[in-house]
Amino acid sequence: MSAFDSVNEWIAKITDLLKTLVVLGIVIGILFDDPFGVIAGVGRLMGQFGDAGLAGLLALIFLVAMYPKK
């Protein structure tokens, strides 16, 4: 196994952990009135895409298209 494969494996594990934490934060925010501000942060992020107009929409479509599907 090369060093590149090892780094990719670590990055994939960290990314999966972060995705899980975001989902957990959203669920906790729904249940307990968003104590950590995760829902507000996601709302601000989506608002930035919306404020950018067509360019933001294209960037969002590009990100979704490039997201690897399992």
C-alpha positions in Angstrom: 0.0 0.0 0.0 1.5 3.3 -1.0 1.6 6.5 1.0 -1.0 8.1 -1.3 -3.4 5.2 -0.7 -2.9 5.6 3.1 -3.6 9.3 3.0 -6.7 8.8 0.9 -7.9 6.3 3.3 -7.4 8.6 6.3 -9.1 11.5 4.4 -12.1 9.2 3.6 -12.4 8.2 7.2 -12.3 11.8 8.5 -14.8 12.9 5.9 -17.2 10.1 6.9 -16.8 11.1 10.5 -17.5 14.8 9.7 -20.6 13.9 7.7 -21.9 11.8 10.6 -21.3 14.6 13.0 -23.1 17.1 10.8 -26.1 14.8 10.5 -26.1 14.2 14.3 -25.8 18.0 14.9 -28.9 18.5 12.6 -30.9 15.9 14.5 -29.9 17.3 17.8 -30.8 20.8 16.5 -34.2 19.6 15.5 -34.9 17.9 18.8 -33.4 20.5 21.1 -33.8 23.9 19.4 -30.4 24.0 17.7 -28.0 24.4 20.7 -24.9 24.2 18.6 -26.0 26.3 15.7 -25.6 23.6 13.1 -28.9 24.2 11.4 -28.2 28.0 11.3 -24.8 27.3 9.8 -26.3 25.0 7.1 -28.9 27.7 6.4 -26.2 30.4 6.0 -24.3 28.1 3.6 -27.4 27.5 1.5 -28.2 31.2 1.6 -24.7 32.0 0.2 -25.4 29.7 -2.7 -28.8 31.4 -3.2 -27.3 34.9 -3.0 -24.9 34.0 -5.8 -27.7 33.5 -8.3 -27.1 31.3 -11.3 -23.4 31.0 -10.5 -24.3 29.6 -7.0 -26.8 27.2 -8.5 -24.2 25.9 -11.0 -21.6 25.5 -8.2 -24.1 23.6 -6.1 -25.0 21.3 -9.1 -21.3 20.8 -9.7 -20.7 19.8 -6.1 -23.6 17.4 -6.1 -22.5 15.9 -9.4 -18.9 15.4 -8.2 -19.9 13.8 -4.9 -19.0 10.1 -5.0 -21.9 7.8 -4.7 -21.5 4.5 -2.8 
